[in-house]
Amino acid sequence: MMYVPTGAPTRSMQSWWLGLRRLILSKDKITIDALGRQFQCSDIRSKMLAFTEVTQWVHQDYRRGAMLAPTFKQNGISRTELNNAYFLDERELRLRARHPLASIGGHTNSHVALANLDTSSARAELADNCHYLENLLQLPVQHLAYPYGTVRACGPREEHLANDVGFQSAVTTRQGQLYDRNVNRFALPRIGVYSRSVFRAEMTGIVDGMQALRQRLRTDHATGPHDQLTELDARNSR
């Protein structure tokens, strides 16, 4: 499943994460005026730390992504060039959609955090994106991925909107498992591919197995005053 925002093939998307990556990779010293921070990043470790800090700052309020545009312009980073380099155009997307193993889903018009919008604007982001893709591909678009997918970016209101617009399912970026009962089709978990080892662990069931074992140990020791899992939970919650 490939989830496509309208702004990707039309080249209008504000791809702040791509601009940030280009900026950090190309400079050993950068200033993020909107954040009020200067970074010395001459090696890969310092570049990763800088990228993480700025990304976390944006994720605290997704409207901050647009605030990086002046920094990109000052450093000669073109949104159009990035979109051309990373995203399929309309012709390429039509070809991909015809492949028997490919399915295209919606991802809003502009890859905006829907929770930041009023209800009418959020609905338009979903409906317009769906209509654009269906007209372009001449295929039904039934599934959705919420941009960012965190609790800050989407919630029950967005789930209702996705249903009302006509999508059959919607995925978040939250981790979790599916069970036969109480499955919310409009708040599905999604496995992120962060590394080969993490992806392999997720797909082979290793993570699920460890979580099941953890729950079993917790149950077996429930009558005891303390156990190692409780201590681990306490450490991880700090």
C-alpha angles and dihedrals in degrees: 000000000000116000112207129194115208091239093063101066092030090052094229100112122122096229096187093164091057091047091049092050092049091049096050094044093050100045135056092200124035136173121208102198095187090056094039091230136125120202130202102206113163097142135047095257094053090044091054091048092050092048091049094050095049092043092051089050091055092046089058088064116005092204087074091075090078090052090069093064096091091052091052092048092050089054096047096250111153121210090204092053092050093048091049091050099048109028135065116244122229095270093049091047092053090052092048092049090058093058110108092230096048129090125180123216134183125263103173128266101277106013091251125160099257094208088067092061133077115253096261093050093045091052091050091051089057100038097043092049091050093048092047093052095044092050092046097046101029087224133109115264106207107158134064140198116202112230108255089354097214127132087259092055104043140011143151093317091056090047090056091047093051089052093047093049089056107257117145096211142002131202130212127195092245119119123239147109132264122236132186094254131056096011111167105209090196097054103043121161119243131208112233119213102224098149139349092256094050092046092048091050092050096047097045093052095247092128093048090048093052091049091050091050090048091053091047092052091047090053094046091052097040092111094052122092095237139354138184094260091057090051090048091051090051092051093048093049094059 
